[in-house]
Amino acid sequence: FGLHTMVASNELNPLYFIETAEILFDLAVEIAQKIGINFEFINMGGGIGIPYRPEQEAVDLATVSNGVRKAYEKHLLAKGHPALKIYLECGRMVTGPYGYLVSRVRHIKKTYKNYAGLDACMANLMRPAIYGAYHHISVPAKADKPCDNTYDVTGSLCENNDKFAIDRPLPELAPGDLVVIHDAGAH
């Protein structure tokens, strides 16, 4: 018997998890006192994000852990609720950073924009097409080249939203180049 919540989707601020824990612990105590029941667990759900962009930092799990422990002691145990289990669903954090979609540039189209067409498509990684989500793209063979060209990186389907990136600075691309789309392990 427990409480469940969802912290957020892809949250990178460790303080948000601590604040959510405080709210849940206070709620558990309030319900326990008003109704006369105790909870066996609190499930803080998922939401621990991963740094999709190179300039972002991963969630500091030590900060989250220490903050949740302090909140548990102050907001739950000190107010008389018996000890309970805490669950956290962290699938994206566990698998996301460790998967890559490697694709080959098939076509370059230069019109009012530059397009790089890949041999992969949104069926291989739907998140950018569905949500407009950012996934870092690198070109390993051109890692030392400047990212001074801007591309829409598209998939191989005949769908307007089959795009991995819009207006993405990359080195000059050519058919045959291998590109790596990062952090695809949870998707």
N, C-alpha and C positions, 0 to 999 in steps of 0.2 A: 504494500500500500504506500503510494508515494505521490509526490508532485513532479510534474514534468514541465519544462519550458524549452524554448529555442532562443539562445542568446542573440544571434544575428547570423547573417550569412557572410562568411569571409571577413570576420572582424579581426583587426590587427591590434587594437588597443587592449592591452592586458587589464586595464582598470575596469573596462566594461564587464568582464567576466566576474570580477570581484564585486562590483556593484550589483550585478544580477544575483550572485550568491547571497549577498546581504538581504536583498528583497525577498528571496525564497526562504531564507532562514527565518526572517521576521514573520513572513506569512505562515510558515509551518507552526511557529509558536502561537500566533494569533488563533489559527484554526484549532490547534490542540487545546488551548485554554477555553475557547468558546464552545467547542463541541465535545471535548473530553476524549479526544483520540490522539494517538501518536503516529508519526510517520516512520516507515521502515527505511525509506530512501528518498533522495532528491536527485532527479535527473536534470542536469543543466543543459541537456541537449547538445547540439553540435554548434558549429559556427566558428571554431578556431580557424582563422584565415592563414593563407600562405602568401608570401610576397611575390605576386605575379610580375610586378614591375621591378627592374633592377635596382632602383633607388629605395625600394621598400625594405623594411626589416621584418624578420620573422617574429612571431609572438614570443615574448620572454616567458617561458613556462615556469621558471622558478618564481618569477613575480606573481604569476597567476596562482601557483600552488601555495606560496606563503600567504598571499592575500586571502585566498579562500579558507585556509586553515585558521587564520586570525578571525575572519568573519564567522566561521563555524563555532569557534570558542566563545566569541562575544555575543553573537546574535542568536545562537541556538542553545548551546550547553549552559551558558551563564544564566539563561532565562528559564532553565528547568526542563527543557526538552531532552529526552534520552538520546544517546548517540544513535546516529543513523548512517547509512551508506550514501556515498555521493557517486553518481555516475556522470560520465561525460562521453559524448559521441564525437570522435575526432577523426572521421574517415578521410576528409580532404587533407588534413594536416599530415596524416600518416602516408597517404599514397600520392597526393598531388604533385609534390616537388620531384618525384622520382620516375615520372613518365614523360616521354618525349614523342612527338609526332615528327618523323623525318620524312620529308617529301622532296620531290624534284620539280624544279621549274620546268614547265612544258612550253609555255608561251609568254612572250612579252608583247604587250599592246600599248602603243603610244598614241593617245588621242588628246583630249583636253586634260587627261590624267594619264599617269603610267599605271599599267596593270601587270601584275605577275601572276600568271595562271599556274597552279600546282597540279600534280597528279593525285593529290588527296582532296577530300571535300568535307562538307559539314557532317556527313555521315561518320567520318572518322573523328571529328571533334566539333560538337554542336555548340558549345558555349559561346564562342564569338558570334556565330550567326544568329543565335536565339537572343542573346542578351547584349550584344555589342561588347562583350567582355574582352579585356586585354590579356593576351598571352605574348610574352616576349618571343621575338623571332631573331635567330642568329643564322649567319651564313659561315660555317666553320672555315671553309677554304678562303674566305675573304675577311677573316677576323681582323686583319691588320689594315683593311681599307676603310676610308671614311664613309660614314653613313650620310652621304650627301645627295642621295636620290630618294624621292618619295613615291611610294607605291600603294595601291590597293592590292592586297595579296588575296587572290580569289581561289576558290575551289573549282572542281571540274564539273559541277552540276550546272544545269541551266536554270538557276534560281538567283534572283537579285540579291538575296541575303546570304549567299554562299561565299562569305568573306571571312578570312582569318584576321585581317587587319585593314584599316582604312587610313590613308595618308600616313603610312609608316615610313620613317627614315631608315633606309637600308643602303648597303653598298650597291653599286651598279650590278644588276642581276642579268643573267643570260640563260637561255634554255640549257638545261643540263645541270645547273647549279643545285646543290643540295641545300635545303633550308631546314632548320630545326625549330619547331614550335615547342616552347618550354612549358613545364608544369601541367602536363596533360594526363598525369597519372590517375587523377580522380574523375576524369571525364572520358 
